[in-house]
Amino acid sequence: MDILKIVSTLVLPIVLIAAVVYELKRTLKYTNFDERQQIVRGRAFKYAYYTAMIFAAVIIVLEAGGTTIMSAVVFAGLQLYLSFIVFVSYCIFKDAYFTVSEKSVKGYALMLAGLGTINLVGGIIQAGKGHVMENGMLTKDCLGLVIGVSFLFIAAEFVVKKFLVSREEEE
Amino acid sequence: MKNLRLKSARAAKDLSQQQLADLVGVSRQTISAIEKGDYNPTINLCIAICRALDKTLDDIFWE
C-alpha cells in the first residue's frame, strides 16, 4: 500500500470529518456578526457570485468556440472553489469572517493549512503521474491541487492579516 | 471624515477600542472603522455607543 493510498483511505477521511464537525460547531455556536460585518459579508457574497458568473461565461464562450478544456465535474469544482476563495478572502481582509465572539483564529488557520497541505501533496503526486490533464482537458484529479492551493492561500491570508493587525496601533 | 469626538469620548472614559466594542456588542474593527470615518453606523449602534460613553447623539455624531 503506497503512501497516497494510506493518506486517502485513513488520514483524509478523519481530517475531513474533523473539519466538518469543527465548522458545524462553529456555525452553531457563533452567529453574531455585527452590522458592519453583515454588510461586508453581503458584498463578499456578491463578488463571489460575480466570480462564478464570469467563470461560467468564459467557459461557455470557449465551449461555443469549440474549445473544451474541462469536464462538467471539473467546471463545477473550479467554479465552487474560485467563488469560495473570493468570498473568504474578502471577508478576512475586511474583518468579517469571524464573528464578534471569536477571538482566536489560530486553530482554524492550522486546520486549513493541514487540509491544504494534504490536498496539495495528493495533487502534486497526481500531476507527477500525468493525471491532471488528459487529451487537452483538465481531469477531476486537478481539483486536489486547486483545493490545496486555495486552502493554503487562505491560511496564508490569516497569517498576513494577523501580522497587519498586530502592526496596527490601537488609536 | 474621522470621528474625533468618539475617540476623545472613549479616551475620556479610559476605554480601549476592544472594551468599547465589548460594551456595545460589535467587533473592535467596527469601532476602529467608525473612528476612522470608514463606516457610518446605524442609529441603533450610535445610541448603544452613546449610552456606553454617557454622551448624547449630538455630542458624538452630530456635526
gemmi code that builds the backbone of each chain (N, CA, C; Angstrom):
import gemmi

chains = {
    "A": [
        ("MET", (0.856, -1.203, 0.000), (0.000, 0.000, 0.000), (0.893, 1.254, 0.000)),
        ("ASP", (0.804, 2.066, -1.045), (1.683, 3.236, -1.060), (1.141, 4.351, -0.173)),
        ("ILE", (1.984, 5.344, 0.011), (1.672, 6.423, 0.967), (0.395, 7.180, 0.592)),
        ("LEU", (0.158, 7.343, -0.729), (-1.025, 8.074, -1.179), (-2.308, 7.345, -0.785)),
        ("LYS", (-2.269, 5.999, -0.894), (-3.457, 5.218, -0.531), (-3.713, 5.273, 0.967)),
        ("ILE", (-2.621, 5.232, 1.743), (-2.778, 5.309, 3.204), (-3.412, 6.643, 3.580)),
        ("VAL", (-2.900, 7.717, 2.948), (-3.421, 9.062, 3.245), (-4.884, 9.171, 2.843)),
        ("SER", (-5.192, 8.695, 1.632), (-6.556, 8.879, 1.124), (-7.573, 7.989, 1.824)),
        ("THR", (-7.158, 6.793, 2.294), (-8.138, 5.900, 2.910), (-8.242, 6.056, 4.418)),
        ("LEU", (-7.170, 6.478, 5.067), (-7.216, 6.556, 6.527), (-7.194, 7.980, 7.065)),
        ("VAL", (-6.196, 8.736, 6.656), (-5.989, 10.062, 7.259), (-6.996, 11.085, 6.744)),
        ("LEU", (-7.162, 11.132, 5.433), (-8.007, 12.170, 4.837), (-9.455, 12.152, 5.338)),
        ("PRO", (-10.120, 10.969, 5.393), (-11.492, 10.974, 5.915), (-11.578, 11.488, 7.342)),
        ("ILE", (-10.597, 11.106, 8.177), (-10.617, 11.572, 9.578), (-10.469, 13.088, 9.629)),
        ("VAL", (-9.533, 13.605, 8.839), (-9.313, 15.059, 8.820), (-10.553, 15.783, 8.300)),
        ("LEU", (-11.159, 15.230, 7.256), (-12.347, 15.873, 6.679), (-13.515, 15.864, 7.660)),
        ("ILE", (-13.712, 14.719, 8.351), (-14.803, 14.645, 9.335), (-14.547, 15.643, 10.463)),
        ("ALA", (-13.285, 15.710, 10.924), (-12.935, 16.666, 11.989), (-13.211, 18.098, 11.528)),
        ("ALA", (-12.883, 18.384, 10.264), (-13.101, 19.739, 9.729), (-14.588, 20.072, 9.664)),
        ("VAL", (-15.389, 19.094, 9.225), (-16.840, 19.329, 9.119), (-17.443, 19.535, 10.508)),
        ("VAL", (-17.037, 18.691, 11.480), (-17.560, 18.821, 12.848), (-17.172, 20.183, 13.432)),
        ("TYR", (-15.911, 20.570, 13.214), (-15.418, 21.862, 13.717), (-16.234, 23.011, 13.133)),
        ("GLU", (-16.471, 22.959, 11.821), (-17.194, 24.031, 11.139), (-18.651, 24.085, 11.584)),
        ("LEU", (-19.257, 22.893, 11.768), (-20.652, 22.860, 12.229), (-20.781, 23.439, 13.631)),
        ("LYS", (-19.871, 23.032, 14.522), (-19.899, 23.546, 15.892), (-19.722, 25.060, 15.893)),
        ("ARG", (-18.803, 25.519, 15.034), (-18.527, 26.954, 14.924), (-19.762, 27.704, 14.428)),
        ("THR", (-20.400, 27.149, 13.393), (-21.568, 27.798, 12.803), (-22.715, 27.890, 13.797)),
        ("LEU", (-22.898, 26.801, 14.590), (-24.000, 26.794, 15.556), (-23.711, 27.688, 16.757)),
        ("LYS", (-22.437, 27.731, 17.144), (-22.077, 28.486, 18.347), (-21.993, 29.994, 18.086)),
        ("TYR", (-21.377, 30.347, 16.954), (-21.143, 31.766, 16.685), (-22.017, 32.257, 15.535)),
        ("THR", (-22.978, 33.086, 15.851), (-23.853, 33.600, 14.803), (-23.910, 35.125, 14.813)),
        ("ASN", (-23.210, 35.724, 15.780), (-23.404, 37.157, 15.972), (-22.391, 38.023, 15.214)),
        ("PHE", (-22.653, 38.234, 13.959), (-21.881, 39.213, 13.195), (-22.478, 40.578, 13.469)),
        ("ASP", (-21.631, 41.597, 13.620), (-22.198, 42.926, 13.846), (-22.646, 43.532, 12.511)),
        ("GLU", (-23.261, 44.719, 12.586), (-23.890, 45.295, 11.380), (-22.891, 45.566, 10.257)),
        ("ARG", (-21.686, 46.031, 10.600), (-20.674, 46.279, 9.560), (-20.255, 44.969, 8.905)),
        ("GLN", (-20.090, 43.933, 9.744), (-19.686, 42.625, 9.207), (-20.750, 42.052, 8.277)),
        ("GLN", (-22.024, 42.255, 8.639), (-23.104, 41.741, 7.779), (-23.081, 42.418, 6.412)),
        ("ILE", (-22.806, 43.720, 6.396), (-22.720, 44.445, 5.121), (-21.549, 43.914, 4.291)),
        ("VAL", (-20.411, 43.746, 4.966), (-19.214, 43.245, 4.270), (-19.476, 41.851, 3.705)),
        ("ARG", (-20.117, 40.992, 4.500), (-20.381, 39.620, 4.049), (-21.348, 39.618, 2.859)),
        ("GLY", (-22.299, 40.540, 2.886), (-23.204, 40.659, 1.743), (-22.450, 41.023, 0.475)),
        ("ARG", (-21.507, 41.975, 0.629), (-20.672, 42.377, -0.508), (-19.807, 41.205, -0.978)),
        ("ALA", (-19.292, 40.447, -0.012), (-18.444, 39.296, -0.360), (-19.242, 38.252, -1.145)),
        ("PHE", (-20.481, 38.010, -0.725), (-21.347, 37.073, -1.459), (-21.559, 37.570, -2.892)),
        ("LYS", (-21.754, 38.879, -3.027), (-21.982, 39.463, -4.356), (-20.758, 39.239, -5.250)),
        ("TYR", (-19.571, 39.516, -4.718), (-18.355, 39.335, -5.519), (-18.124, 37.861, -5.860)),
        ("ALA", (-18.448, 36.984, -4.893), (-18.299, 35.542, -5.155), (-19.252, 35.111, -6.268)),
        ("TYR", (-20.453, 35.669, -6.242), (-21.449, 35.354, -7.276), (-20.967, 35.842, -8.647)),
        ("TYR", (-20.452, 37.074, -8.692), (-19.923, 37.604, -9.954), (-18.790, 36.723, -10.481)),
        ("THR", (-17.936, 36.287, -9.564), (-16.817, 35.412, -9.952), (-17.337, 34.146, -10.616)),
        ("ALA", (-18.352, 33.541, -9.974), (-18.922, 32.298, -10.521), (-19.515, 32.551, -11.910)),
        ("MET", (-20.206, 33.690, -12.050), (-20.848, 34.004, -13.332), (-19.809, 34.266, -14.428)),
        ("ILE", (-18.777, 35.032, -14.095), (-17.738, 35.357, -15.089), (-17.000, 34.090, -15.513)),
        ("PHE", (-16.694, 33.244, -14.511), (-16.009, 31.983, -14.826), (-16.880, 31.138, -15.763)),
        ("ALA", (-18.169, 31.048, -15.445), (-19.087, 30.262, -16.288), (-19.143, 30.851, -17.698)),
        ("ALA", (-19.199, 32.200, -17.771), (-19.290, 32.858, -19.084), (-18.056, 32.555, -19.934)),
        ("VAL", (-16.884, 32.619, -19.312), (-15.634, 32.348, -20.049), (-15.633, 30.920, -20.589)),
        ("ILE", (-16.015, 29.978, -19.732), (-16.015, 28.563, -20.149), (-17.046, 28.332, -21.261)),
        ("ILE", (-18.218, 28.981, -21.146), (-19.263, 28.824, -22.167), (-18.793, 29.385, -23.519)),
        ("VAL", (-18.134, 30.562, -23.447), (-17.626, 31.165, -24.692), (-16.582, 30.253, -25.342)),
        ("LEU", (-15.673, 29.723, -24.502), (-14.653, 28.810, -25.032), (-15.300, 27.570, -25.645)),
        ("GLU", (-16.301, 27.042, -24.937), (-17.016, 25.843, -25.399), (-17.712, 26.135, -26.733)),
        ("ALA", (-18.337, 27.314, -26.813), (-19.034, 27.692, -28.055), (-18.050, 27.830, -29.217)),
        ("GLY", (-16.821, 28.228, -28.871), (-15.787, 28.351, -29.896), (-15.136, 27.020, -30.253)),
        ("GLY", (-15.616, 25.961, -29.652), (-15.106, 24.628, -29.973), (-13.938, 24.180, -29.115)),
        ("THR", (-13.658, 24.925, -28.062), (-12.545, 24.555, -27.179), (-13.092, 24.046, -25.849)),
        ("THR", (-12.969, 22.748, -25.620), (-13.400, 22.179, -24.342), (-12.158, 21.926, -23.504)),
        ("ILE", (-12.072, 22.643, -22.375), (-10.849, 22.489, -21.566), (-11.086, 21.722, -20.274)),
        ("MET", (-12.340, 21.438, -19.961), (-12.605, 20.661, -18.735), (-13.964, 20.001, -18.795)),
        ("SER", (-14.122, 18.943, -17.963), (-15.416, 18.260, -17.898), (-16.363, 19.050, -16.995)),
        ("ALA", (-17.636, 18.632, -16.963), (-18.638, 19.331, -16.148), (-18.282, 19.255, -14.664)),
        ("VAL", (-17.731, 18.107, -14.233), (-17.373, 17.940, -12.819), (-16.266, 18.912, -12.433)),
        ("VAL", (-15.261, 19.023, -13.290), (-14.142, 19.931, -13.018), (-14.636, 21.376, -13.033)),
        ("PHE", (-15.493, 21.685, -13.994), (-16.060, 23.039, -14.082), (-16.778, 23.402, -12.783)),
        ("ALA", (-17.633, 22.480, -12.307), (-18.388, 22.748, -11.072), (-17.441, 22.938, -9.894)),
        ("GLY", (-16.426, 22.086, -9.815), (-15.468, 22.178, -8.709), (-14.683, 23.471, -8.737)),
        ("LEU", (-14.175, 23.820, -9.920), (-13.379, 25.050, -10.033), (-14.221, 26.287, -9.741)),
        ("GLN", (-15.444, 26.279, -10.257), (-16.342, 27.418, -10.025), (-16.601, 27.592, -8.525)),
        ("LEU", (-16.840, 26.468, -7.868), (-17.096, 26.485, -6.427), (-15.897, 27.037, -5.663)),
        ("TYR", (-14.701, 26.551, -5.974), (-13.522, 26.967, -5.219), (-13.106, 28.390, -5.521)),
        ("LEU", (-13.266, 28.833, -6.765), (-12.949, 30.231, -7.081), (-13.858, 31.173, -6.287)),
        ("SER", (-15.157, 30.851, -6.283), (-16.121, 31.687, -5.543), (-15.795, 31.665, -4.060)),
        ("PHE", (-15.465, 30.473, -3.566), (-15.127, 30.286, -2.155), (-13.927, 31.166, -1.772)),
        ("ILE", (-12.901, 31.154, -2.615), (-11.698, 31.949, -2.326), (-12.042, 33.439, -2.288)),
        ("VAL", (-12.832, 33.887, -3.254), (-13.207, 35.302, -3.308), (-13.975, 35.698, -2.053)),
        ("PHE", (-14.963, 34.877, -1.678), (-15.778, 35.183, -0.503), (-14.920, 35.246, 0.760)),
        ("VAL", (-14.147, 34.184, 0.983), (-13.369, 34.099, 2.226), (-12.288, 35.186, 2.271)),
        ("SER", (-11.601, 35.408, 1.145), (-10.533, 36.414, 1.116), (-11.078, 37.797, 1.453)),
        ("TYR", (-12.194, 38.148, 0.821), (-12.778, 39.474, 1.063), (-13.182, 39.617, 2.530)),
        ("CYS", (-13.822, 38.570, 3.065), (-14.268, 38.626, 4.463), (-13.081, 38.742, 5.412)),
        ("ILE", (-12.022, 37.993, 5.147), (-10.856, 38.041, 6.043), (-10.248, 39.443, 6.032)),
        ("PHE", (-10.047, 40.006, 4.836), (-9.378, 41.308, 4.766), (-10.241, 42.452, 5.279)),
        ("LYS", (-11.555, 42.232, 5.338), (-12.440, 43.270, 5.881), (-12.887, 42.919, 7.298)),
        ("ASP", (-12.224, 41.971, 7.926), (-12.525, 41.570, 9.311), (-13.978, 41.143, 9.502)),
        ("ALA", (-14.488, 40.362, 8.579), (-15.880, 39.938, 8.699), (-16.022, 38.424, 8.569)),
        ("TYR", (-14.916, 37.706, 8.654), (-15.030, 36.254, 8.532), (-15.401, 35.632, 9.871)),
        ("PHE", (-14.799, 36.145, 10.941), (-15.107, 35.624, 12.267), (-16.099, 36.546, 12.964)),
        ("THR", (-16.936, 35.934, 13.814), (-17.963, 36.719, 14.497), (-17.328, 37.557, 15.608)),
        ("VAL", (-18.169, 38.348, 16.239), (-17.702, 39.225, 17.314), (-17.125, 38.403, 18.469)),
        ("SER", (-17.694, 37.224, 18.730), (-17.278, 36.419, 19.894), (-15.988, 35.649, 19.664)),
        ("GLU", (-15.599, 35.452, 18.422), (-14.430, 34.628, 18.143), (-13.150, 35.459, 18.204)),
        ("LYS", (-12.264, 35.072, 19.099), (-11.031, 35.842, 19.275), (-9.838, 35.141, 18.614)),
        ("SER", (-9.783, 33.805, 18.736), (-8.612, 33.087, 18.245), (-8.883, 32.439, 16.886)),
        ("VAL", (-8.023, 32.727, 15.961), (-8.188, 32.164, 14.619), (-7.100, 31.136, 14.326)),
        ("LYS", (-6.245, 30.899, 15.318), (-5.076, 30.038, 15.116), (-5.492, 28.617, 14.718)),
        ("GLY", (-6.446, 28.053, 15.470), (-6.873, 26.675, 15.204), (-7.451, 26.537, 13.807)),
        ("TYR", (-8.222, 27.528, 13.409), (-8.850, 27.498, 12.087), (-7.802, 27.565, 10.982)),
        ("ALA", (-6.835, 28.459, 11.161), (-5.772, 28.606, 10.164), (-4.941, 27.330, 10.066)),
        ("LEU", (-4.679, 26.714, 11.231), (-3.898, 25.469, 11.233), (-4.656, 24.350, 10.522)),
        ("MET", (-5.974, 24.270, 10.779), (-6.786, 23.240, 10.130), (-6.760, 23.417, 8.603)),
        ("LEU", (-6.919, 24.675, 8.156), (-6.884, 24.951, 6.711), (-5.528, 24.599, 6.119)),
        ("ALA", (-4.472, 24.954, 6.853), (-3.123, 24.664, 6.363), (-2.913, 23.151, 6.257)),
        ("GLY", (-3.412, 22.411, 7.250), (-3.288, 20.950, 7.232), (-4.029, 20.337, 6.060)),
        ("LEU", (-5.286, 20.752, 5.892), (-6.098, 20.233, 4.769), (-5.472, 20.619, 3.429)),
        ("GLY", (-5.002, 21.856, 3.368), (-4.389, 22.338, 2.125), (-3.147, 21.545, 1.771)),
        ("THR", (-2.319, 21.278, 2.789), (-1.081, 20.532, 2.536), (-1.387, 19.117, 2.049)),
        ("ILE", (-2.340, 18.453, 2.718), (-2.689, 17.076, 2.324), (-3.182, 17.047, 0.873)),
        ("ASN", (-4.069, 17.996, 0.545), (-4.607, 18.035, -0.824), (-3.536, 18.398, -1.849)),
        ("LEU", (-2.663, 19.327, -1.452), (-1.614, 19.756, -2.381), (-0.643, 18.611, -2.671)),
        ("VAL", (-0.277, 17.881, -1.620), (0.644, 16.747, -1.810), (-0.003, 15.713, -2.740)),
        ("GLY", (-1.283, 15.403, -2.457), (-2.012, 14.459, -3.316), (-2.076, 14.957, -4.757)),
        ("GLY", (-2.356, 16.268, -4.896), (-2.458, 16.868, -6.233), (-1.138, 16.828, -6.984)),
        ("ILE", (-0.043, 17.107, -6.258), (1.284, 17.093, -6.897), (1.639, 15.673, -7.344)),
        ("ILE", (1.297, 14.689, -6.508), (1.572, 13.288, -6.875), (0.790, 12.923, -8.143)),
        ("GLN", (-0.487, 13.344, -8.177), (-1.305, 13.067, -9.371), (-0.721, 13.777, -10.605)),
        ("ALA", (-0.272, 15.033, -10.394), (0.308, 15.788, -11.509), (1.580, 15.112, -12.005)),
        ("GLY", (2.353, 14.585, -11.048), (3.586, 13.886, -11.402), (3.316, 12.659, -12.259)),
        ("LYS", (2.175, 12.026, -12.012), (1.798, 10.836, -12.797), (1.147, 11.217, -14.127)),
        ("GLY", (0.941, 12.524, -14.318), (0.353, 12.995, -15.574), (-1.150, 12.835, -15.655)),
        ("HIS", (-1.813, 12.753, -14.457), (-3.266, 12.545, -14.436), (-4.078, 13.840, -14.452)),
        ("VAL", (-3.381, 14.976, -14.301), (-4.113, 16.240, -14.172), (-4.720, 16.688, -15.504)),
        ("MET", (-4.027, 16.420, -16.578), (-4.543, 16.806, -17.894), (-4.448, 15.618, -18.860)),
        ("GLU", (-5.585, 15.279, -19.433), (-5.614, 14.179, -20.406), (-6.330, 14.642, -21.658)),
        ("ASN", (-5.744, 14.414, -22.807), (-6.310, 14.825, -24.102), (-6.644, 16.317, -24.152)),
        ("GLY", (-5.801, 17.129, -23.538), (-6.013, 18.580, -23.553), (-7.108, 19.068, -22.629)),
        ("MET", (-7.624, 18.175, -21.789), (-8.692, 18.563, -20.854), (-8.260, 18.311, -19.419)),
        ("LEU", (-8.642, 19.260, -18.543), (-8.349, 19.075, -17.123), (-9.218, 17.938, -16.579)),
        ("THR", (-8.615, 17.052, -15.810), (-9.402, 15.960, -15.218), (-9.765, 16.328, -13.782)),
        ("LYS", (-10.601, 15.498, -13.161), (-11.003, 15.809, -11.783), (-9.843, 15.718, -10.799)),
        ("ASP", (-8.750, 15.085, -11.224), (-7.575, 14.996, -10.346), (-6.923, 16.360, -10.118)),
        ("CYS", (-7.262, 17.343, -10.957), (-6.689, 18.685, -10.755), (-7.335, 19.379, -9.553)),
        ("LEU", (-8.494, 18.867, -9.116), (-9.192, 19.530, -8.007), (-8.400, 19.462, -6.694)),
        ("GLY", (-7.630, 18.378, -6.520), (-6.780, 18.269, -5.333), (-5.799, 19.425, -5.272)),
        ("LEU", (-5.199, 19.737, -6.417), (-4.264, 20.864, -6.495), (-4.975, 22.176, -6.163)),
        ("VAL", (-6.160, 22.337, -6.767), (-6.918, 23.588, -6.565), (-7.303, 23.743, -5.096)),
        ("ILE", (-7.804, 22.657, -4.497), (-8.198, 22.719, -3.079), (-6.966, 23.015, -2.218)),
        ("GLY", (-5.868, 22.320, -2.516), (-4.635, 22.532, -1.755), (-4.173, 23.963, -1.815)),
        ("VAL", (-4.097, 24.499, -3.035), (-3.626, 25.877, -3.211), (-4.586, 26.867, -2.541)),
        ("SER", (-5.900, 26.644, -2.716), (-6.859, 27.602, -2.162), (-6.824, 27.599, -0.637)),
        ("PHE", (-6.753, 26.410, -0.020), (-6.724, 26.347, 1.443), (-5.432, 26.958, 1.994)),
        ("LEU", (-4.318, 26.673, 1.324), (-3.051, 27.245, 1.794), (-3.037, 28.763, 1.606)),
        ("PHE", (-3.649, 29.224, 0.510), (-3.754, 30.659, 0.262), (-4.537, 31.337, 1.392)),
        ("ILE", (-5.647, 30.709, 1.785), (-6.482, 31.293, 2.844), (-5.746, 31.253, 4.188)),
        ("ALA", (-5.053, 30.138, 4.444), (-4.275, 30.048, 5.690), (-3.204, 31.145, 5.718)),
        ("ALA", (-2.547, 31.369, 4.567), (-1.532, 32.422, 4.479), (-2.167, 33.794, 4.702)),
        ("GLU", (-3.373, 33.940, 4.212), (-4.085, 35.207, 4.381), (-4.340, 35.498, 5.860)),
        ("PHE", (-4.701, 34.457, 6.615), (-4.900, 34.627, 8.055), (-3.612, 35.139, 8.708)),
        ("VAL", (-2.486, 34.556, 8.297), (-1.199, 34.941, 8.883), (-0.893, 36.405, 8.543)),
        ("VAL", (-1.090, 36.774, 7.261), (-0.820, 38.149, 6.824), (-1.723, 39.126, 7.576)),
        ("LYS", (-2.991, 38.765, 7.689), (-3.948, 39.643, 8.370), (-3.573, 39.814, 9.841)),
        ("LYS", (-3.173, 38.707, 10.464), (-2.770, 38.765, 11.877), (-1.553, 39.684, 12.041)),
        ("PHE", (-0.628, 39.589, 11.082), (0.557, 40.434, 11.098), (0.158, 41.903, 10.953)),
        ("LEU", (-0.754, 42.190, 10.022), (-1.187, 43.571, 9.795), (-1.903, 44.130, 11.020)),
        ("VAL", (-2.757, 43.276, 11.652), (-3.494, 43.725, 12.830), (-2.539, 43.999, 13.981)),
        ("SER", (-1.526, 43.129, 14.128), (-0.575, 43.335, 15.223), (0.247, 44.609, 15.016)),
        ("ARG", (0.424, 44.995, 13.760), (1.161, 46.235, 13.469), (0.301, 47.478, 13.673)),
        ("GLU", (-1.018, 47.252, 13.511), (-1.936, 48.395, 13.612), (-2.022, 48.834, 15.062)),
        ("GLU", (-1.613, 50.011, 15.321), (-1.682, 50.510, 16.695), (-3.095, 50.944, 16.990)),
        ("GLU", (-3.568, 50.539, 18.170), (-4.906, 50.985, 18.551), (-4.831, 52.468, 18.887)),
        ("GLU", (-5.636, 53.239, 18.144), (-5.543, 54.695, 18.328), (-6.429, 55.171, 19.471)),
    ],
    "B": [
        ("MET", (-14.780, 61.061, 6.873), (-14.316, 62.041, 7.851), (-14.146, 61.383, 9.226)),
        ("LYS", (-12.999, 61.632, 9.842), (-12.717, 60.990, 11.125), (-13.663, 61.471, 12.209)),
        ("ASN", (-14.034, 60.542, 13.093), (-14.888, 60.917, 14.211), (-14.005, 61.085, 15.451)),
        ("LEU", (-13.433, 62.270, 15.572), (-12.511, 62.518, 16.688), (-13.241, 62.655, 18.021)),
        ("ARG", (-14.540, 63.033, 17.930), (-15.290, 63.196, 19.185), (-15.537, 61.836, 19.847)),
        ("LEU", (-15.766, 60.826, 19.009), (-15.943, 59.480, 19.560), (-14.644, 59.019, 20.221)),
        ("LYS", (-13.562, 59.272, 19.523), (-12.255, 58.854, 20.032), (-11.934, 59.535, 21.369)),
        ("SER", (-12.210, 60.837, 21.424), (-11.891, 61.556, 22.665), (-12.845, 61.153, 23.792)),
        ("ALA", (-14.129, 60.903, 23.464), (-15.090, 60.474, 24.494), (-14.691, 59.100, 25.038)),
        ("ARG", (-14.223, 58.244, 24.159), (-13.763, 56.909, 24.595), (-12.524, 57.039, 25.485)),
        ("ALA", (-11.606, 57.907, 25.051), (-10.385, 58.107, 25.834), (-10.711, 58.724, 27.195)),
        ("ALA", (-11.702, 59.624, 27.216), (-12.093, 60.255, 28.485), (-12.638, 59.221, 29.464)),
        ("LYS", (-13.256, 58.193, 28.938), (-13.791, 57.104, 29.794), (-12.717, 56.055, 30.082)),
        ("ASP", (-11.534, 56.268, 29.518), (-10.412, 55.343, 29.679), (-10.748, 53.936, 29.167)),
        ("LEU", (-11.398, 53.918, 28.023), (-11.761, 52.635, 27.410), (-10.915, 52.405, 26.164)),
        ("SER", (-10.525, 51.155, 25.970), (-9.847, 50.811, 24.706), (-10.932, 50.542, 23.654)),
        ("GLN", (-10.510, 50.460, 22.409), (-11.481, 50.143, 21.341), (-12.145, 48.799, 21.627)),
        ("GLN", (-11.353, 47.823, 22.096), (-11.899, 46.491, 22.368), (-12.928, 46.537, 23.493)),
        ("GLN", (-12.621, 47.329, 24.539), (-13.554, 47.424, 25.675), (-14.869, 48.066, 25.246)),
        ("LEU", (-14.771, 49.129, 24.450), (-16.000, 49.770, 23.968), (-16.768, 48.810, 23.053)),
        ("ALA", (-16.023, 48.095, 22.214), (-16.664, 47.131, 21.307), (-17.413, 46.069, 22.098)),
        ("ASP", (-16.791, 45.570, 23.176), (-17.448, 44.563, 24.013), (-18.708, 45.124, 24.670)),
        ("LEU", (-18.627, 46.396, 25.076), (-19.785, 47.016, 25.734), (-20.983, 47.137, 24.791)),
        ("VAL", (-20.714, 47.439, 23.529), (-21.825, 47.663, 22.593), (-22.106, 46.444, 21.703)),
        ("GLY", (-21.286, 45.395, 21.848), (-21.559, 44.141, 21.127), (-21.165, 44.145, 19.661)),
        ("VAL", (-20.062, 44.815, 19.351), (-19.549, 44.773, 17.971), (-18.066, 44.390, 18.013)),
        ("SER", (-17.467, 44.241, 16.838), (-16.048, 43.898, 16.803), (-15.196, 45.159, 16.990)),
        ("ARG", (-13.952, 44.962, 17.426), (-13.049, 46.108, 17.603), (-12.839, 46.844, 16.286)),
        ("GLN", (-12.799, 46.072, 15.201), (-12.565, 46.675, 13.892), (-13.707, 47.618, 13.504)),
        ("THR", (-14.916, 47.315, 13.983), (-16.058, 48.191, 13.671), (-15.916, 49.536, 14.381)),
        ("ILE", (-15.491, 49.488, 15.655), (-15.248, 50.746, 16.379), (-14.131, 51.528, 15.683)),
        ("SER", (-13.078, 50.808, 15.305), (-11.958, 51.458, 14.610), (-12.428, 52.108, 13.311)),
        ("ALA", (-13.287, 51.387, 12.556), (-13.798, 51.917, 11.282), (-14.652, 53.167, 11.498)),
        ("ILE", (-15.437, 53.189, 12.579), (-16.272, 54.370, 12.864), (-15.368, 55.564, 13.199)),
        ("GLU", (-14.357, 55.306, 14.026), (-13.449, 56.405, 14.406), (-12.676, 56.946, 13.201)),
        ("LYS", (-12.329, 56.053, 12.290), (-11.584, 56.487, 11.106), (-12.497, 57.136, 10.064)),
        ("GLY", (-13.803, 56.981, 10.238), (-14.752, 57.517, 9.265), (-14.955, 56.601, 8.072)),
        ("ASP", (-14.536, 55.347, 8.217), (-14.696, 54.386, 7.123), (-16.072, 53.723, 7.126)),
        ("TYR", (-16.779, 53.843, 8.233), (-18.097, 53.203, 8.330), (-19.080, 54.111, 9.048)),
        ("ASN", (-20.259, 54.255, 8.460), (-21.323, 55.039, 9.094), (-22.252, 54.092, 9.847)),
        ("PRO", (-22.259, 54.152, 11.176), (-23.083, 53.205, 11.942), (-24.575, 53.507, 11.826)),
        ("THR", (-25.391, 52.490, 12.095), (-26.838, 52.694, 12.116), (-27.190, 53.468, 13.389)),
        ("ILE", (-28.413, 53.969, 13.426), (-28.839, 54.747, 14.593), (-28.825, 53.887, 15.855)),
        ("ASN", (-29.142, 52.589, 15.710), (-29.125, 51.696, 16.883), (-27.723, 51.604, 17.486)),
        ("LEU", (-26.733, 51.481, 16.624), (-25.355, 51.381, 17.131), (-24.898, 52.728, 17.701)),
        ("CYS", (-25.304, 53.806, 17.056), (-24.972, 55.149, 17.590), (-25.507, 55.304, 19.009)),
        ("ILE", (-26.764, 54.880, 19.199), (-27.388, 55.004, 20.530), (-26.636, 54.135, 21.544)),
        ("ALA", (-26.294, 52.911, 21.129), (-25.574, 52.000, 22.032), (-24.228, 52.606, 22.439)),
        ("ILE", (-23.542, 53.208, 21.476), (-22.238, 53.825, 21.775), (-22.413, 55.009, 22.735)),
        ("CYS", (-23.416, 55.821, 22.435), (-23.660, 56.990, 23.296), (-23.988, 56.558, 24.728)),
        ("ARG", (-24.787, 55.500, 24.858), (-25.135, 55.012, 26.200), (-23.891, 54.504, 26.924)),
        ("ALA", (-23.048, 53.803, 26.190), (-21.834, 53.253, 26.815), (-20.894, 54.369, 27.264)),
        ("LEU", (-20.922, 55.479, 26.536), (-19.993, 56.574, 26.849), (-20.651, 57.700, 27.655)),
        ("ASP", (-21.933, 57.498, 28.031), (-22.692, 58.539, 28.759), (-22.689, 59.864, 28.015)),
        ("LYS", (-22.935, 59.801, 26.732), (-22.997, 61.012, 25.901), (-24.317, 61.020, 25.137)),
        ("THR", (-24.624, 62.160, 24.520), (-25.818, 62.227, 23.678), (-25.399, 62.025, 22.212)),
        ("LEU", (-26.390, 61.782, 21.378), (-26.096, 61.637, 19.948), (-25.462, 62.912, 19.406)),
        ("ASP", (-25.965, 64.059, 19.859), (-25.408, 65.344, 19.417), (-23.923, 65.465, 19.771)),
        ("ASP", (-23.593, 65.001, 20.975), (-22.202, 65.126, 21.442), (-21.230, 64.397, 20.502)),
        ("ILE", (-21.641, 63.231, 20.033), (-20.687, 62.383, 19.309), (-20.910, 62.340, 17.801)),
        ("PHE", (-22.178, 62.370, 17.388), (-22.412, 62.116, 15.966), (-22.961, 63.297, 15.171)),
        ("TRP", (-23.342, 64.356, 15.832), (-23.899, 65.480, 15.083), (-22.799, 66.457, 14.696)),
        ("GLU", (-22.905, 66.982, 13.514), (-21.855, 67.912, 13.026), (-21.930, 69.253, 13.760)),
    ],
}
model = gemmi.Model(1)
for chain_id, residues in chains.items():
    chain = gemmi.Chain(chain_id)
    for i, (resn, *xyz) in enumerate(residues, 1):
        res = gemmi.Residue()
        res.name, res.seqid = resn, gemmi.SeqId(i, " ")
        for name, pos in zip(("N", "CA", "C"), xyz):
            atom = gemmi.Atom()
            atom.name, atom.element = name, gemmi.Element(name[0])
            atom.pos, atom.b_iso = gemmi.Position(*pos), 0.0
            res.add_atom(atom)
        chain.add_residue(res)
    model.add_chain(chain)
structure = gemmi.Structure()
structure.add_model(model)
structure.setup_entities()
